[in-house]
């Protein structure tokens, strides 16, 4: 089973990676930049496996680069707030 098969699995995966990054001393700016890069990769290169991922991909494609950064930052916040 892929972490992309289920939105909760995806959020759990992000949560774990975020914890690893924080333990290694990554700054919030670096985390934000990585989240932006991952968002672009997922939106352009990975077929959505559920409705939530499709919505995020659709939003990503209509957003400006500034808005894409905001989407990425909101995903990071979502994961951080679920700790």
C-alpha positions in Angstrom: 0.0 0.0 0.0 1.3 3.4 -1.0 1.2 6.4 1.4 -0.8 8.1 -1.4 -3.6 5.6 -1.3 -5.3 7.2 1.7 -5.2 10.8 2.7 -4.7 10.0 6.4 -1.7 7.8 5.4 -0.3 10.7 3.4 -0.7 13.1 6.3 0.9 10.5 8.7 3.8 10.2 6.2 4.2 14.0 6.1 4.1 14.2 9.9 6.9 11.6 10.2 9.1 13.4 7.7 8.4 16.7 9.3 9.5 15.3 12.7 12.7 13.9 11.1 13.5 17.3 9.6 12.9 19.1 12.8 15.1 16.6 14.7 17.9 17.3 12.1 17.5 21.0 12.7 15.9 22.1 9.5 14.6 25.6 9.6 10.9 26.5 8.9 12.1 28.2 5.7 13.7 25.0 4.5 10.7 22.9 5.5 8.5 25.4 3.6 10.6 25.2 0.5 10.7 21.4 0.5 6.9 21.3 1.0 6.6 23.6 -2.1 8.8 21.3 -4.2 7.0 18.2 -3.1 3.6 19.9 -3.9 4.8 20.7 -7.4 6.1 17.2 -8.0 2.9 15.6 -6.7 0.6 18.0 -8.7 2.5 17.5 -11.9 3.9 14.0 -11.7 1.7 11.8 -9.5 -1.9 10.7 -10.3 -4.2 11.6 -7.5 -5.4 8.4 -5.7 -8.3 10.0 -3.7 -10.6 13.0 -3.8 -8.5 15.1 -1.4 -5.3 14.7 -3.5 -7.3 15.6 -6.6 -8.6 18.7 -5.0 -5.1 19.7 -3.9 -3.7 19.1 -7.4 -6.6 21.1 -9.0 -5.9 24.0 -6.6 -2.2 23.8 -7.2 -2.7 24.0 -11.0 -4.8 27.2 -10.8 -2.7 28.9 -8.2 0.0 31.4 -8.7 3.5 30.5 -7.4 2.8 32.6 -4.2 -0.5 30.8 -3.7 1.3 27.4 -4.2 3.7 28.4 -1.5 0.6 29.1 0.7 -0.9 25.7 -0.1 2.3 24.0 0.8 2.6 26.0 4.1 -1.0 25.1 4.9 -0.3 21.4 4.5 2.7 21.7 6.8 0.5 23.5 9.4 -2.2 20.9 9.0 0.2 18.2 9.8 1.9 20.1 12.7 -1.5 20.8 14.3 -2.5 17.2 14.3 0.4 16.2 16.6 
